C-alpha cells in the first residue's frame, strides 16, 4: 500500500474515534511525521496504531490508557533507534541545489551555442556570460527551491494534521528577495565582468556538474 493510500485509510479510521482519542492520535501523527522515521514506515506504524486504538476504544479504553500519558511516548523507542542524519547533510543539500541549477544552465548554453554555431556560424550571445548571471542562477535556485518547499509543506492530504500553518511572512520575504534580485539584476549585470565561454567549455562544465551530482550528491 502506498503512503497516500495509508494516509487516507488513517483519516477514515480517525473519523471513528472519540473526540479525545482523535485529538490524542493526531498528536501522535505530528510527532511521528516530524521524526527521522522513513515516511512509508511511519505511515505503517500509524495505521497499525489507529487500528489498535479503535480496538481498545470498543472495549471502553481511551488513548491514554492504551498508549500512555504522552502521545509521543508510544513511538519513542522506534524514533530513538533511527540514526541521526549526518551533520553535513544540510550543507550537501544547499550545495546540491546550485550545482543542479548551474549544470542545467551550462548544458542549455552548450546546446544553444552549438546549434547557433551550426546554423549561423556564430555562437552569438551564448558564449558571453556575465559573472553576475552565474551567481544569480546559483543563489536564485536556492531561494526558488526554499519557496517551493514551503508551499509544498503547507499542503496536507485531506484533513491530515500539520505541525504548523503556512508561514505567510516567510513567503513574503522570499518573494521580496526574488523581486529585488530581478530588478537589481539589470543594473548589477553591467557591473560584473563578462566572461567568454565557448559552447564546448559550457558542455564540459555541464558534464562535470552531472558527474558531481551522480558520484557525490546522489550516490547510494
ZIWO-V818506 format. One record per backbone hydrogen bond with DSSP energy under -0.5 kcal/mol. NH is the residue of the N-H (numbers start at 1). CO is the residue of the C=O. E is the energy in kcal/mol with one decimal. If there is no record, write none. Layout:
# ZIWO-V818506
nh & co & e
NH & CO & E
NH & CO & E
This chain:
# ZIWO-V818506
nh & co & e
6 & 2 & -2.2
7 & 3 & -2.3
8 & 4 & -2.0
9 & 5 & -2.3
10 & 6 & -2.6
11 & 7 & -2.4
12 & 8 & -1.9
13 & 9 & -2.3
14 & 10 & -2.2
15 & 11 & -1.2
16 & 13 & -1.3
17 & 14 & -1.4
22 & 18 & -3.0
23 & 19 & -2.3
24 & 20 & -2.3
25 & 21 & -2.7
26 & 22 & -2.4
27 & 23 & -1.4
28 & 24 & -1.4
29 & 25 & -2.2
30 & 26 & -2.2
31 & 27 & -2.1
32 & 28 & -2.5
33 & 29 & -2.9
34 & 30 & -1.3
35 & 32 & -1.2
42 & 38 & -2.9
43 & 39 & -2.0
44 & 40 & -2.0
45 & 41 & -2.4
46 & 42 & -2.3
47 & 43 & -2.2
48 & 44 & -2.3
49 & 45 & -2.2
50 & 46 & -2.3
51 & 47 & -2.1
52 & 48 & -2.3
53 & 49 & -2.6
54 & 50 & -2.2
55 & 51 & -1.9
56 & 52 & -2.2
57 & 53 & -2.5
58 & 54 & -1.8
59 & 56 & -0.9
60 & 57 & -1.7
61 & 56 & -2.2
66 & 62 & -1.3
67 & 63 & -3.4
68 & 63 & -0.6
68 & 64 & -1.5
73 & 70 & -1.2
74 & 70 & -0.5
74 & 71 & -0.6
75 & 72 & -0.5
76 & 73 & -0.9
79 & 75 & -2.8
80 & 76 & -2.5
81 & 77 & -1.0
82 & 78 & -0.6
82 & 79 & -0.9
89 & 86 & -1.7
90 & 87 & -0.6
92 & 88 & -2.7
93 & 89 & -1.9
94 & 90 & -2.1
95 & 91 & -1.5
96 & 92 & -2.5
97 & 93 & -1.7
98 & 94 & -0.7
99 & 95 & -1.4
100 & 96 & -2.6
101 & 97 & -2.3
102 & 98 & -3.1
103 & 99 & -2.2
104 & 100 & -2.3
105 & 101 & -2.4
106 & 102 & -2.8
107 & 103 & -1.9
108 & 104 & -2.5
109 & 105 & -2.2
110 & 106 & -2.4
111 & 107 & -2.2
112 & 108 & -2.9
113 & 109 & -2.8
114 & 110 & -2.5
115 & 111 & -2.2
116 & 112 & -2.5
117 & 113 & -2.5
118 & 114 & -2.1
119 & 115 & -2.4
120 & 116 & -3.0
121 & 116 & -0.7
121 & 117 & -1.0
122 & 116 & -0.8
126 & 123 & -1.7
127 & 124 & -1.1
128 & 125 & -1.1
129 & 127 & -0.5
129 & 195 & -3.1
131 & 193 & -2.4
134 & 130 & -1.5
135 & 131 & -2.1
136 & 132 & -3.1
137 & 133 & -2.5
138 & 134 & -1.9
139 & 135 & -2.9
140 & 136 & -2.8
141 & 137 & -1.5
142 & 138 & -1.0
143 & 139 & -1.7
144 & 140 & -2.5
145 & 141 & -2.4
146 & 142 & -2.4
147 & 143 & -2.1
148 & 144 & -2.4
149 & 145 & -2.8
150 & 146 & -2.1
151 & 147 & -1.8
152 & 148 & -2.7
153 & 149 & -2.6
154 & 150 & -0.8
154 & 151 & -0.6
155 & 152 & -1.4
158 & 156 & -0.8
160 & 157 & -2.2
168 & 166 & -1.3
171 & 167 & -1.8
172 & 168 & -2.1
173 & 169 & -2.0
174 & 170 & -2.4
175 & 171 & -2.6
176 & 172 & -2.5
177 & 173 & -2.4
178 & 174 & -2.2
179 & 175 & -2.7
180 & 176 & -2.5
181 & 177 & -2.4
182 & 178 & -2.2
183 & 179 & -2.3
184 & 180 & -2.8
185 & 181 & -1.6
186 & 182 & -0.8
187 & 183 & -0.6
188 & 184 & -3.1
189 & 185 & -2.4
190 & 186 & -0.5
190 & 187 & -0.8
191 & 188 & -1.1
192 & 188 & -1.3
195 & 129 & -3.9
195 & 193 & -0.5
197 & 127 & -2.8
197 & 195 & -0.7
202 & 198 & -2.3
203 & 199 & -2.3
204 & 200 & -2.1
205 & 201 & -2.7
206 & 202 & -2.3
207 & 203 & -2.3
208 & 204 & -2.7
209 & 205 & -2.4
210 & 206 & -2.2
211 & 207 & -2.2
212 & 208 & -2.4
213 & 209 & -2.2
214 & 210 & -2.1
215 & 211 & -2.8
216 & 212 & -2.0
217 & 212 & -1.4
218 & 213 & -2.8
